[in-house]
Amino acid sequence: CRADFMHVVDFLRAKVPGITIATDIICGFPTETDQDFDETMTLVEKYHFPSLFINQFFPRPGTPAAKMERIPPPLVKKRSKQLTELFHSYQTYDNQVGERQTVLVTEISHDGNYYVGHNKHYDQVLVPKETELMGKCIDVDIVEAGKHFMKAELATDLKLRRPANV
């Protein structure tokens, strides 16, 4: 229930500052009321999940929910659109611009222009695509934040210690 969910999220955030919490939301489950949907919206507004997977209810054959009366598809579509708009209305990582973080560089970005590192909260941080960084833990300064990522430069004092030919 909502109270249990809030208790868990609040507990985790208190015990692990900066933790990344993601969740899935199904819009239009057969028993969903207008009040239920409004309460879902206020949860998203309160917690500003950095990753939110929004799906419309689909009846799986053989499940009890498949036999339940469905919410009209236009209403389900409207709700999922509202929730998606709310999700896209906020930035999660803006408060981290200017921070120094340690990231483990493990992969190449989808566009191929950066390496991807993850900080201790497993947030995605784009770093310069320099061969010697792959597989290393490095200190970076966060210089930009997007909806699903942060962009970083090598920490300033570390740049000064790097060999000139690198």
N, C-alpha and C positions, 0 to 999 in steps of 0.2 A: 504494500500500500504506500501511498504518498508519504505518510509520516515515517515509515520504516526507511524508505529511500532517502529522505532528507536526513534522518539520523545517521545513516551510514556515510553519506557524503560529508556531512558536518564533522563527524568523527574522524574520517580520513584526512580531511583538510586541516583539522586541528593537530593531528598526530604527524602528518607529513606535509609541512608547508610547501606550496608550489606544486603539489601533486597534480597530474593530469588525469581528469576523469572524463571518460566518454560514455555515451549511452545510446541505445537504440530506442526509437519510439515508433509504435505502430498507430497510425491514424485510422480511425473508423472501425475499431473492433466492434462487433455487434452490440455490446452492452454500453458502449461509450456514449455518455450524455454530453450536452452542451457544457455543463458544469465540469465534467471530467476533462474535457478538452481545454477549458479555461484554466483549470488547475495545472495541466501539462504546460500550457503557455507560461504560467507564472513560474514554474520550476525552471524552465529554460531561461527566462528573464533573470531569475535570481542567481543561477549558477554559471551562466555563460559558458556552456560546455565548448571546449575547443574542437571537439569532434562529435558530431551528432548524425546518427544514421536514421533518416526518416523514411518510413515505408508505409504504403497503404495496405490495409488488411486484405489478405487473400485467403479464401477458405481452403485449407488443406484437406483433401479427401481423407475420410476416416477419423477426423478429429471432431470432438463435440461442437466446436465453433463452426464447423462446416454446415451444421444443421440449423444454426441459429439464424434468425431474421437479420438480414444485412441492412446497414445504414445506406441510404441512397448514395450512389456513386458521386453525383455532383457535390454533395455535402462533404464526402470524404476527400475529394479533390480540393475543395475549398479549404478544408482544415489543413491538409498537408502543404498547400501553398502558403497559408498564413504562417505555419510553423517554419517553413523554409525561409520566408521573408524575415522572420524574427531572427533566425540563426544567422542570416547574412547581414543583419543590421549592426552587429557588434564585432569588435576586434578583440581577440583574446590575448595577444602577445605584445600589444603596444607598451605595456608597463615594463617590459623587459629590455626595451631599447636603451642602450647605454650601459647595460650590465656586462660584466665579465663572466663567462661560463666556461666550463670544461666540457668538451664534446668528444665522443668516439666517432671517428670517420669510418664509415662502413660501405658506402655505395655511391654510385653516380646518380645525379638528379635525372628526372624524367626527360628534361630538355637537353641533357648532356653538357650543360654549361657550368655545373658546379659539382662538388662532392657534397654528400649529405652526411652530417654528423647528428648524433642524438645526445642531448644532455641527460642529467641524472633522472629527469622526469620523462624521458623518451620523446621530448618535443623535437621536431625536425628543425635542424639548423643547416642552412646552406653556407658552405665555406668555399674559398677559392679552390679551383681545380688544379692542385699542384701535386704531382705524383707522389712525392715523399710523405704526404699527409695521410694517404690511405692506410687504414688499420691502426692509426695512432690516436692517442688521447692528446688533444691540444687545447690550449686556452685561447678563447676568442672574445672579441668585443662585438656585441649585438648592435648592428647599425641600422637595421630596417626590420619591420614586422609586417607580415601579410596575414591573411585569414588562416592559413594552414602551415605557416612556416615562419622562421626568423632567418635573416641573412646576417652573416658575420664576416668580420675581417680578423686576421690573425692578431692576437693581442699586441698592442703597440710595442711594449718593451721586449716581447719575444721576436718581433721583426728585426729589432736592432741586433739581436744575438745570432741571427741566421747568417750563414756564410754568404758572401756577396755573389757567388756563382750559382746560387739556387734560385 
